Amino acid sequence: MTTIERPLLRATRVIHSPLVDSRGERLGRVDDLIVRLADAGYPPVIGLKASVGGRQLFVPVDRIGALAPGRVQLSRDTLDLERFERRPGEVLLDEDVLDRRLIDVAGGRLVHAHDIALGRIDGWWRLVGVDPTRRGRLARLLPGGGGDPKRPSSVLDWSDVEPFVGHVPSARLLLPLRRLRRLHPAQIADIVEGASHDQGEEILTAVEQDPELEADVFEELDTHHQREFLRDRPDEEAAAILGEMAPDDAADLITELDQERRAPILDLLPAEQQRKVRGLLAHNPDTAGGLMSPDLVTVSVEATVADALEAVRTSSDDLPWQAASMAFLVDGDGRLLASVSVVDLLRTAADRPLRDLVQDNVPPHLHVDEGVEQVALLMADFNMTAAAVVDRTDRRVVGVVTADDLIEALVPRQWRRRQSAGGWPDYASVGGDADIPGPCRSFFDAARILSAD
């Protein structure tokens, strides 16, 4: 277990302080502290950037006797005149981190590094955290720097923080994907939207190592940022992202692209995805046909409850859990006869014929051309989490509208980003898959496992 000695030391009480020799005589000024982020754990202070006699010099760690508030003392009287030159992996705390935005991975938000906390570990100083509070910024204006941070609650542990490094010359580092995977795609999208364009690109460059996660993040971005980050990408890259997205989200994004790019990108989509997207584009986006997903679970009415549960269990991993929470019973021509929840299927004898579950009246459903208001009224009146969408001509099932699709259409655009309100819940802390809250996924997984038994 790593033990950090107290009290901590504010980096701002060292940067720009006097540099003195072993006898305490002033030699120059400390311009910056240098750490190496490539090292695991808490990055050690490996040297100083200092101004001595009008020259900027590098002072290695073995020449430093002590870091203290208000001054840095050398371990010997002489100083090698080695000109400062940044080396790969080195980060300057004042120039590269202080007063810049960082990602609070634990909180799923952007924070400002108003100050930087150093702590002694095994006898030497390391970067152990950042102070994102106003107290940290105000302390820099007080005589003596306001003292050193003694309350851990005011400092974010460095293990929970990820800095942007795209602006760092020769850093050659990317945001680690393993850290970003701790966040829900909506949290990552919030961070991208709150960051600068270059910082957003840095995040998206990291997540593109996981095409599925990249697509999920693009689904969560608002329209402005979707266009912004696809604008400079070649058509092939844009098509690769849309190919991983849910068909309804891909169709929405296609309509937001510049007119001259829509057809070429659509032609580059995988055949099945292209078929689904083209079908959705035929509908007004403010109708049930425009809101629906073409992916759902349909089962022949001639099958049994066990067959229906097996269809749910073996449905594609790409099928959202909200859509897979319902099975839609159809006749031989694909006409809707009944809608049955997975919960009701689990409560019914496995060998019972599905035809026994069909009522005399047609189940509540939507027509492709009904507006958002009619969708909302139907789903609210019948307490539906997923509603079948049918063709008006012959009641053939063509898609499903889920509650989250409806909520997204109804929620005002300015409400959709919650980052400024304090961040999102840490879904990763409760378990489950990365794309949805743990409790919801664990219920649906349980349903699939039980049906297999």
N, C-alpha and C positions, 0 to 999 in steps of 0.2 A: 504494500500500500504506500502511495506517495504521500509524504508528509511535507506540507508547506509551512515554513516558519512564519510567525507573525511578529510584528505587524507587516503589512504589505507596504510596498514603496510605489508611489505614483511616478510614472515615467516622466511626467511633465515637471517634476521637481529635480530631475537629473538633466534632461535635455535643456540646452542653452545655459547650463551652469558652468562655473569655472573648472578647468582642468589643471590640477596641481601636481607637482612632483612629490616624491616620497617625504620631503621636508616641509611640504605645505606651501611651497612657493608657486605662484601662478605661472602656467606655461601658455595657456590659451583657453579655448572654449569648446565645450561638448556640443556638437551640432546635431548628433543623432545617435541612437542606440541601434545596433545591428543584431538581428536574430536570424536563425535558419529554420524556416518553416518546414523544410523537408524532413527534419528530424521528428521521430515519433514522440508523442507525449507533449509536455510543455516545452516550447522552443527556448533554448538557452541563449543568453546574451553572449555573442561570440566576439564582440568588439565594439569600437566606437568610430564614428566619423567626427573628426575634430578639426578646428581651425587653430593653427599655430603659426605665428609669424606671417600671416597672410596666405598660408597654404592649407589646403584641405588634405588631412592625413588620415590613414587607417591605423587605429590603435588596437592590436590584437588582444584577446582576453588574457593572455599570459603576461601582459604588461600592466594590467589593471589590478591595483591593490584593493580598492574599496569603492563601491558605489554608495553614496549617501545623499540625503536630501541637501541640495544646494551645492554639491561639488562631487567630482570624481578624482580620486587620488591614484597616482601611478605607484607601481611596486618598486620602481627604481628611479634614479635621478635623470637618466638619459632616455631619449626617445628616438627610435629609428624614424628617419624621415621617409617613410613609405607612402607614396601618394595614394589617396583613396581611389579605389576602383571597384565597383559593384561586381560581385561574383555570382554565378548561377545559384539559385536557391536562397539568396540573401534578401531579407526584407528590412527596410528602415522603418522604425516604429513611428517617427514623427512624419516622415514624408509619405509613407505608404499606408499607414493604419490610422493614426490619430486624426480625429474629426471626419473620418470617412465612414460610410455605411458598411455594415457587416450583416451577415445572416445569423440570426439567433435560431439555430436549428432546433433547439428544445422548444422554443415558443412559436416557431413558424412565422417569423416576422423579420423586418429590417430594423436595425438599431444603429445609432450613431456611437462611435467610440469617442466619447467626450474625454475620457482619460484611459490610461492603460495601467494595469496593475502588475507589478513585478513581485515575485516572492522567492525566498531562498529555499532551494531544495538541494540537499546533500552539499551544503556549503557554498552554493553559487546561485546567482540570480537567473530566474527564468520568467518568461512571459506566462502568467497564470490566469489572466482575465482582462476584461474591459469593463469600464464603468459607463453605462449608457444613460445614467440619470442626470437630471439638471444639476444635482448636487456636485457631480463630477466636473461639470463645466464651470459652475460658480466657484468651486474650490480653487481653480486656476487663477481667478481674479483676486483672491484674498492674499493678504501678506503671508508669506511663508508657504503659499500653496494650499492653505486650509488643512494641513496635516495629511497624514497618510490614511488610506481607507482601511478601517479596522472592522467594519461590519460586512461579513460575507454577502449579506442580502443585497448590498448595493453594487456588487461585482458579479458579472456573468463569467462563469468558469470558461476558460479557453476551450475546453473539450466540447462545450455546447455552442461554440461560435465558429463561423467559417468566413474568412475574409475574401474579398474579391482581389484577384491578383493579376487580372488582365492588363492593368496599367503599369505593372512592375516590370521594368526592363530586365531581361534575362532571367526572369523568375522560372519560366518553363513549367509552370504548374497549372493544373486545371482544378476547378472545384471538384472534390471527390464525389463520385456518383453514389458511393455507399452512404455518405452523409445525407445527400438529398433524398435518398429513398426512405429516410425516416419520416419524410413529410408527405401529407396527402397532396395529390396533384393540384387541388384547389389552393392549397397553401403556397405551393411553388408558383402557381400562376399569380397569386396576390403579390408575391415578392418580385416577380418579373415586372408586373405592372407598376409597382412602387419604385423600382430601381431605374437607373439611367438606361439608355439604349445599350451602351457597351456592357453594362453589368447584366442586363437581361440577356444579351447574346452570350455572355460567359456562362450563365445558368443553362441556357438552351443547348449550348455546345456540350456541356457536361451530360445533360439528360439524353442527348441524341445517341449516346452509347446504348441506351435501352429504348428501342423504337416504340414499344408499347407505352412506356412512361412518357416519352416525348409526345405521342399522340394524345394521351390523357391530359397533359398540360395544355396543349393547344386547344383541346376541347373546352378547357376552363378559362382560357384567356378571353377578354372582351374583344369585340370586333375590331376596334382600333389597333390593338396590339397584335391580333392575328394577322391583319394586313401588313403591319409594320415589319413583322419578323418573317413574313413570307415574301416580301417585296424583293429582296436581294437574293433570294434562293433560286437556283435554276428550277425549271419546270419539273425535272426528274426528282429533285429533293422534295419539292412541294407535293408531288404526287405520292411519294413514299410516305410522307406524313399523313396525308388524307387517306391513304390505303389502310393505315392502322387505326383510323378513327371509326367511331360508330357511324353507320351510314347516314343517319339523320343529321349528325353533327358535321359530317363531311359535306353533305348537301348544303347546309347552311353556310359553310365556309366558302364553298365554290361560288355561291351567289355574291359574296363579298369581294371576290377577286376582280381585278381589272377585266373588262369585257374581253380583251384580246387574249387573255391567258386562260379563260375558262375552258374552252373547247380543247386546247392542247393538253392541259393538265387532266381533264376528264378522260381523254383518250389514253393517257398513260396509267390510269388506275387498273388494278387487277380486274379480270373479266367479271367476276361475281360482284365485287364491290362496285364496279362501274354500272352493272345492271341495276343494282339496288339504288344507287345515287340517281341515276337517270329517271328511275320510277318516281322517286321522291320529288325531283325537280319539276315533275309534271303537275304538282299540286301547289296551290297558294300556301305560302308559309304560315299564314294566319288561320289555317283550317286544320281539322283533324288529320287530313292527309299530309299536311306540311309538318305537323308535330310528331307524327307516328314514327316508329321504328319498324322496318319490315321483318325484323328478327323476333320470333316468338315461338312458343311451343303449341303445336296443333296435334291432336290425336283423333284417330277415327273413333266414331261413336260405337263401333262394333268391337272395340278393344275392352280390356278390363282395367280396373284401378291399378293393378300391378304394372300393366303396360304403360299407363299414363305416368306413373312414378318413374319407370325406367326411362321414358322419353325425357323427363325432366333431368334425371340423373346424368344422362348421356348427352344432354344438350351442350352446345359449344361453350367453351370457356369464355368466348367473347360475348355471349349473351348476358346482358345486365341482369343482376339478381332480381331487380324489380319486375322485369318482363317474365323471367322464369318462375316467378312466384304464382303464376296462373297457367292453367292448361285449358286450351280452347278446343271443345269437342266439335267436330265437323262431320258432315255426311260425305258420301263418295265424291260429290262435286265441289267440296271445299266450303259449303255453306255452313254458317255458324248455327249450332244447335244449343250449346251451353258453354258457360264459363265456370271452371272449378278451381278453387285455390288449392295450393299444395297442402295447406293445413287440413282442408276438408278431405283431401285424398288420403292423407296419413290417418285420419280418423275413421276411414271406411275400410271394410274388409277387402283384402287384396284381390280376391277372386270375384268380386262383384262386377257385373257388366256395367260399363259406363252409360249404356242406354238407360239404366235405371235412374240415373242422375238427371236425365233430361226432363224438364218441365214442359207442360203443354204450351205455355206462352214463350215467345222468343226472349232470350236474355237481354238485358240492357246492353246497348252497343252504340257505336258512333258511325255516321256516314262520312266518307272522305271529304265532302264539301261543307261539313258543319263548322261553324266558327268557334273561336276560343271560348266565347261565352257559353255556347251550348255544351262544349266539352266540360267546362267547369261545373255547370249546373248538373249534368248527368252524373259525373263522378262524385260530386258532393251529395246529391240526393241518394245515391245508392252506396255511398261509402266505399268507393272503388279505388284500389291502388293501381289497377291496370284495366284498361277498357279496350275491347276489340274494336278495330276499325274495319268496316265492310264496304264493299262496292254497292252503290245504291241500286244497281240493276238487278243483281241476283244474290245479294247478301253473302257474297264470297269474302272470306277473311283475307285482308291484304296487309294488316299491320296491327300494332298495339300502341296506345298512348299510356304512358305510366305517370304516376303522380309527380315524379320529379320533372318530367317533361312539361307538365302543366304548370307546376310551380315556377319553373324557369321562364315560361312564357308570361306569367302573371306578375312576377316580381319586378318592380321598377328597376331600370338599369342601374340607377345610382345606388341601389341597395345591395347589389350583388357582390361587391367587394367588401369584406369585413375586416381587412387588415388594420385599417385606421382605428377600428373600435377595440383593438387589443389582441387581435390574432384569433386563430381557430383552435378548437380543442385538439389535444395531442392524441389523435386516433391511434397512432402507432403504439401508444403506451398501453392500450387495452387489448392488443392482439388483433388477429384477423388479417385479411389480405390488405395490400397497400392501397387498393382502389376504392374501398368503402369502409365505413366504420366497422370495427371488429365485431360488436354484438350482432349486427345485421348479417354479416357474412357467416358468422358461426351458426346462426339459426338455419340459414339456407344450406350450409354444408351438412348440418345435422339431418336435414330433410333428405338430402341425397344419400347419405350413408344409411339412414334407416330404410329407405326404399330399396337399397341394395341387399339389405338383410332379408 
